[in-house]
């Protein structure tokens, strides 16, 4: 592998993670298929992709930390609700055929984009709600399920988390994407990467370029999200959900 190959990996990671940082998920739309097309078997590509996407969360965290948009207690709640599901899902994916699940997930993710597009004001304003015991219980159960999806499937789980935080808890898109990128990107994906790394294989020689691109793309995407605001994020979210959904359906 020469320098041009690693430059290609860097460009792919930068573009994929910039879009993901804007939309609140979907880095696997470009990055994972690219790793497979470049020669990695699916389990190795998935584990390598998971490790690289942790850098997406770190890059976005560096930018969002300057805005102080995250609440500590709510952050801990999202972590505790989702991490068990992530570990369970990552443990299952290496033994369970996933094609049928990918098609079903693709239909659901595309539906997220249609739902957001059909709701013109969704996520444009922050109106916190359901911060009572029942709201946290139902919200946590859904986050647990989304954690399983995050650990076991290839792309799109962050998009579910973003829209769930908007729809259930009343966050605007800017705040929801920040939570998704930092908590899902760093901690959920980190747990999934660790589990997959222990149970499978990672292509370590590809990671420097992928991590560098993920850091840069995550930072730039988070910067654009903060500067341009909710409407841009909403439109990118709708576009990325449709593209991710179609990619999963087509295979």
Secondary structure, 3 states (H helix, E strand, C coil): CCHHHHHHHHHHHHHHHHHHHHHCCCHHHCHHHHHHHCCCCHHHHHHHHHHHHHHHHHHHHHHHCCCCCCCHHHHHHHHHHHHHHHHHHHHHHCCCCCHHHHHHHHHHHHHHHHHHHHCCCCCCCCCCCCCCHHHHHHHHHHHHHHHHHHHHCCCCHHHHHHHHHHHHHCCCHHHHHHHHHHHHHHHHHHHHHHHHHHHCCCCHHHHHHHHHHHHHHHHHHHHHHHHHCHHHHHHHHHHHHHHHHHHHHHC
